[in-house]
Amino acid sequence: MNSYWVAAAVIASWYIWRRKSKAPAGLLPPGPTPVPVLGNVLDLTAKELWLAATKWAKQFGDVVHVHVVGQGLVFVSSPEATMDLLDKKGGIYADKPALIMAGELCGCENMVAFTRYGDTSRRQRKLLNQAFGVQVIPSYHPLIETETHSFIRRLVADPTNYIDHTRRYAGGLTLSVVYGYEAVTNTDKFLTLGEECVDILSNKIASGGGIWPVDIFPAMRHLPPWAPGSGFLRKAAEWKAKMDEFVDKPYDYVKASMKRGTYVPSFCSVLLEDNEKCTPQFETDLKYTANSMYSASMDTTITVFCHFLLAMVLHPAALAKAQKEIDSVVGHDRLPTFSDRASLPFVEALLNEVYRWGVPVPLSLPHRSMEDDVYRGMFIPKGSLIFGNVWAITRDETLFPNASAFLPERYLEKMDPALAKKRDPRSYVFGFGRRRCPGANLVESSVWLLVTTVLATLDISKAKDDFGNPIEPKVDFNNAVFRMPDKFQCDIRPRSEHTVKLLRQAEAARS
């Protein structure tokens, strides 16, 4: 138990435990047995909480209830439960918790992932739809193609730094779309700032579900600096300064470049050109929405691409089959384009399996129930935090036989539309209902072209030691929100000299 929860236990000892459910005993969803006062604190883990939640699902069912000092947490681990609660009842479960640590203390309360349901979230979603709605994405296709070809050239020149190249691709694409900013190096100031802040969000602020003792006992925010357990306040002040910088600096770049007349048209600049709209409230909505687009797309893209590389290293037969399909459709005298997508069913199936097998966000950020609800006779009290356990769904053997295996062919089977929707990983991996990932449409389109172009132009295999023996990739996962594999060894090289020539021609055509 860390010092924060020790502090919470000390404060809790001053209270008489009176928080009782409005429902009769036994009607809450089942779950592991809590300890007095602190509840299930000892059952929660900062790392890979989805594994613990999946274990509970196998023991107690697909709707599991735990509590932390009286705060109810509900983990839903089946397609039926997630769709019934988070999609069909979106009006009840579209809220986000009022987290004092993440929100007030760390400055994230206006970020889309943390905004409470209401006027602000509706204004933000309207802006998001203007930027990333399905109907808008085709307008970004030329930019995506340009960034993809640049990524491939950098990867060919320096394959060992594939994570840095992917970060520049994902972050650079969104920086260009949202702010009209071009990242010219892998160490660009805005890319570096984004990486640092997304890491703080994922591995510190939102670690272990994002619930801190101060969220349970708000009085803890007034602890003096010398008090035991007050260290979180110093951390929060440090993180808030970084989050403010993350939100303000790219937005200030747009405004400054517009003032100088040197700006490149972007989502922000187009909206800022209408002076009548530029009220303080509108600017606050715009800069936090823009930041959320940037932060949401970057690590999702990196995580998906790293899992794709790993899958190709471990499953060369799937790589060869995808390359054969691309060669038959695209040929050898051009690079893939979005117009090829409908003609590449195995590539589509392979990407589906990457989403499922490598699920980028195994446990969704929490939703909050805005009123009491009864589901299958189980009482879910108002204020409960609801987590969609995507990991459990994508590892469900009844839905995905041999679920631990990488099998793109499973998506080529004929099935009725209802089952196809259940088995579509996009129904889960980008979140649920009204709180779905704001950059999902851009990420999905850009990742498709990225994966397809890599398959068309590059060979991927296990690295070899000095004696020519293959090296098995060592894979570790250390991100608390994104299931992003740490860097592993692999061999990436052009399929032929003709491939390199095509990339040069594509670059020359844009010059």
N, C-alpha and C positions, 0 to 999 in steps of 0.2 A: 504494500500500500504506500503510495507516494505521499509527500508532505502535504499536498493540497487536500487529499482525502483525510489525512490525520486531522488537519485543521477543521474540515467539515465535521468530522466525528466529535471534535471538542465542542464546536458550536451546537451540534445536534443534541448533545447531552444536556443543554439548557432548556430544551423544548420537551414537552410531553407529547408523545406520539398520538396524534388524534386524526391523522389524515386517513379517513375510511372511504371506501368506494360507496357510491350511491346505490350500487347494485347489491343484491343479496349475495352472501358469501358463496364462492364457488362459481359465479357466473363470469368472472374475468377470464380471458383466455388463459390456458395452462402455461406453465413455465417452470424454470428451476426454482428451488426453495430459497427465499431470501433470508438474510440474517436480520435480527432486530435493528431498527432505526436506519441503518445504511442500505438495507435492501440487497440488491444483487451487484453491488460495487465490485466484489471480488470475482464475479463471473465475467465482467467486461474486460476486454483486452485492447490495448492501444494499437496493436499490430494484428491485422487480418481478423478483425472482429467478425467478418462474414463466415469464417470457419466455425467459430463458436455458435453463431446463429444457425448455421446449417446442421450442426450437431443437435441443437435444441429442436429443430424442425423434425428430425428423424425420431426424436424421443417423444415430443409432445404434440406434433402436428404442424400444419402450415401457417398457423397464427399463434404466436408465442408472446406472452407478456412477462416483462421483468420490471422492476422499479429501482430507482436510485434515489434514496431518501424521499420516497413518496412520488417522484416523477415517473410516470408510467412510460415505458418504451415497448412498442409492439413491432415485432419482426414478422413480415409476411413473406412466405417462401414458396408460393406456387403462382402460376399464371392466373388462376381463377381469383385468388385472394387479392393479388396486386391490381388486377383489372377492376374487380368489383369495388375495391376501396379507393384506389388512387386515380382511376380513370372514370368509372361510371359515377362515383360519388365525389367527383372532383370539387364540387361546391362545398363539401364538408372538409375535405382533406387537402385543399390547395394552400393552406396557410403554412408559414414557417415559424419555428419556435422563436420566442423573444429571448435570444441568448445574450446575456449580459456580457459574457467574456468576448465572444466573437463580435457582437454588435457594438454595444456602447464602449467597451474598453479597447477593443482592437480596431474599431472603425469600419466594420464590414456591414453595418446595418442597412446601408443603401445599395449594396451589391445584390444583383439579381438572385443569387443563390440563397441569400439570407433575408430578403425583403418580405415583410409581413404581407399577407393577402389583403388587398384593398385598393384605394385609388392609385397609390404609388406603383404597385406591381402591375396594375392594368395599364398605366401610362408606359411603363417600361416594356411590357409585352407588345404594345402597339409599335413602339420604336424598333423592337427586335424584329417584328414581322416586316417592317419597312426595309430592314437591312438584310435579313436572312430568310424571308419567306420563300416557299418552294418556287413561286413565280419569279423571284428575283435572281435565283442562283444562276440560270443560264447567262445572265449578263456578266458574271464573273469567269465564265469558261476560258476566255482568252488569257486572262491573268493567271488562272490556275495552270493552264498549259505552259505558259512562260516560266512560272515558278517551278513547275515539275521538271522541265528540261534543264533548268539551272541546277536544281537539286541533283539530278542524275550526273551532270558533269562534275560537280563537286565530289560526289560519292565515288566516281571513277578515279578522280585524282587523289583522293584520300579516304579509302574505304574504312579504315580503322576507326575514324571519328564519325560513325554513322549517326550517333545520337545527337551530336552537335549540329550536323547537317540537317537532321530532321527537325530539330528545334528551330533552326534558322528558317527552314521551309514553312513550318506551321506558324511560327510567330510572325515571320516576314509577310506571309500571305494575309494574315488578319490585320497586321499593322498597316499594310497597303490599303486594304478594303475599308478599314474603319477610320484611319487617321491620315491616309495619303502619305505615309512615311515609308521610306525604303531602307531596309536593314542591309548594309553592304558587307558586313563581316559576321562571322559566327559569334564574335564577342561584342556585338553592337550594344550600346548602352541600354536600349529599351528591351532587347532580348534578355540581357543579363538581369535587369531589374525584374522582368516578368518571371524568369526562372526562379529567382530568389523569393519573390513574393508568393508564387504558386506553391513553392516548397513549404513556406511558412504556413500557408493556409491548409495544405494537405497533411503535413506531418507534425504540425504543432497545434494550431488553433482547432482544427477539425479532427484531430487524432482521437480515437476511441469514441466516435460518435459525436464529438464536439460538445459534450456535456461536462462542464467544470463545476466544482463546488460552489462557486459564486453564482452560478445559474440556479442552484437549489436554494442557497442562502444569500440573497441579494445584499444583506448587510455586510458581507465580506468585502465588498468593494470599498468600504470605508475603513478597512483595517489600517492602522498606522504602519509605517515602513518597518518598524522594529518588531512587529508582532510575528509570532510563529506562523508560517504558512502564507505570509504576505508576498512571497517572491513572485507569485503570478502577476501582481500588479506592476512590478518592474518589467517583466517580460511583455505584458500587454502594452505598456507605454512604448517600448522599443518596437513592437510589431505594428502598432498603430501608426507610428511615424513612417514606417516602410509602406504600409497600405495607402496612406495619404499620398505618398510620393508616386506610388504605382498608378493611382487614379488620376492625379493632377498633371504629371509631367507630359505624357503623350497628348493629353487634351490641350495643355498650354502650348505645346508645339504647334498644333493646328491653328489655334487663335493667333499666335505670333506670325506664322507663315501667311495667314490670311491678311493680317495687317500690313505685312511687307509686300503682298501681292505675288508671293513665290510659291503658293500652295498648289498641291496636286489635288484634284477633286476626289472627295471621299465621302463616306457616310456622314461624318461630323461636319465637314465643310458645307455640304449641300444643305443640311438643316440649319447651320449657323448663318447662311446667307439671307434667311428670312428674318430680318431684324425685329419684326413685330412679334415673333414667337420667342425671342430670346429674353424671357423673364428669368429671374434667379431660380425659380422652381424648374423651369424647362432646362436650364443649363445643368442643374444638379442631376436631373433625370438623365440627361444626355451623357454626361461624362461618366456616370456610374454604369449606365447601360453599355456604353462603348467599352469600358474596362471589362465588363462581364463577358462581352463577346470575345475579347482578346484572351482573357484568362481561361475561359471555358474550352476554347478550341485547341489551345497549345498542348497541354499535357494529354488530352484525349487522343490527338493525332499521333503524338510521340509514342504513347502506350500501344495503340493499335499497330503502328508500323513496326515497333520492336517485336511484338508478338508474331507479326507476319514473317519477319526475318527468321525468328526462332522456328516457326513452323516449317519454313522452307529448308532450313538446315537439317531439321529432324525428319522431314518427309520429302525426300528428293523425287519420289514418284509423283506426288501432287504437283511439284514444281514443273516436272517434265510434261505432264499432261496439260497444264495451263499454258505452257510455252507452245506446245503443239497446236492448241486451239487458236492462240493469238497469231501464230505464223500462218495458219490456214485462212484466217479472216483478214488480218492486217497486211500480211506479206512481209517482205524484207526491205522494201524501198521507202517506207515512211514510218512514223511513230504513231501509236494509238491516239485516237481522239474520242471525245464523248459520243460521237455518232456511232462508234463501234460497240457501245455497251450492250445493246439489245442482242447483238450477234455473238456474245461471249458468255454463254450460260455457265460453263464450268468456272470461269474466272469469278463470276457473280457468286456461285456456290462456295468457292474457296474463300472469298471475302466474308461471306456469311459465317463460315466456320471459324475464321479468325476472330470475328466479333464474339462468337459463342465460346470457343475454346480459350481465348485469351481475354475474356470479358474485362474491359478497361476499368470500370467502376463497379466492383462486385457488390457493394452495399450502397444504395442510394443515400444521398443526404436526406435528413429527416423531414417529413411533412408533419404538420400539427393538426389534430382534429379540432374543429371549431365548435363542435357541439357533441353531446352524448350520442352514441350510436350503438345499435345492436346488430351484430353480424353472425349469422348461423347460431343464434341464441347466446352468443358471447358479447358481453358488455364492454365497449371501448369508451372510457370516460373522456369528456371534453378535456382538451389540453394534453392528451397523450401524443407522444412522438412516434410516427410510423415510418419504419425503414423497409424499403423494398429489397429483399435479399436476392439480388440478381444471380449471385453465385449458385445458390441452391436451385434456382429455376434452370439455369443453363447446365447443371449437372444432374438433372432429374432423369433417371434411367427409363421411366415410363414415357417420357417425352423425347428423350435423346438416347436410344439404346447405345451401350458402350460409350457413355458420355465422356469419359476421360480421353478417348481416342480422337485424333484429328481426322475427320472423315467428310470432306466436302461433298461427296456423293450423296450424303443424307438429304441434301437440299435439292437433288434432282429427282427425287421420288415424287410420283403423283399423289396428291392428297387433297382432301376437301378444303375449301377456303377457311373454315373455322380452325382446323388443325394447322393449316399453313400459317395463320396469324399467330397461333400459340408458339409455333416453332421458329418464327421470324425473330432473330436476336435484336433487330432494331426496335421491337416492341418493348425491350427492357433496357438495353445497354445505354440509351440516351436519357433515361429517366422516365417519369410517369406524369400523365395528365397535364394540368396547367403549369407544372413546374419542370417540364421537359427541358433538356439542355438547350440553351438559347442558340448555340452554334451548330446544332446537329445537322442541319441541311447542308451547310458549307463543309463541315468535316466529312460527312458521308460522301459528297461529290468529289472533294479533293482527294480523299483517301483512295477512292476507286481509281482515279486516273494515276495517282502515285504508284499504287500496287501494280496496275496493269502495265505501266511504262517500265517499271523495274523488271517485271516478268519478261517483257518484250526485249529488253536490252542487256540484262545482266544475268550471270550465273551465280548462284548462292550455294555454298557448301560448307562443310566443317573445315575449320582451320587445320593445318598439319604441323607437326613438330619438325625438328631438324632432320629427323630420319624418314620423313614422309608419312608418318602414322597419323590418322585422323584424331583430333582432339575433341572429346565430348564437351559440348558447351556447359559451363557451370552457371546455373541460373539461380539468382536470389531475388527476393522481393522485399523491399524495405520502405515502400511508400504506404502510408496509412489509409489513403483514399483511393488513389489510382494503383491498380495492380501492374505496375510498371517494372519489367525485369531490369535488374542492374545490367550494366554493359557486359556482354559475353563475347567470346572469340568466335569469329566466323570468317569465311573467305568470300569476298565479293569482287567480281571482275567482269569486264565486258564479254558478251557472248562471242564477239568477233570484231575484227578491225572495221568491218562494214558498219557495225553499231556505232563506233566512235565517229565514223564519217557522217552518219545520219545526225548525230548530236551536234557536230560542227556545222552542218548545213542548217539545222534549225536555229542555231545561234546566229549564223550569218544572215539568215532571212529576217531576223528581228533587228539587225544592226542598221 
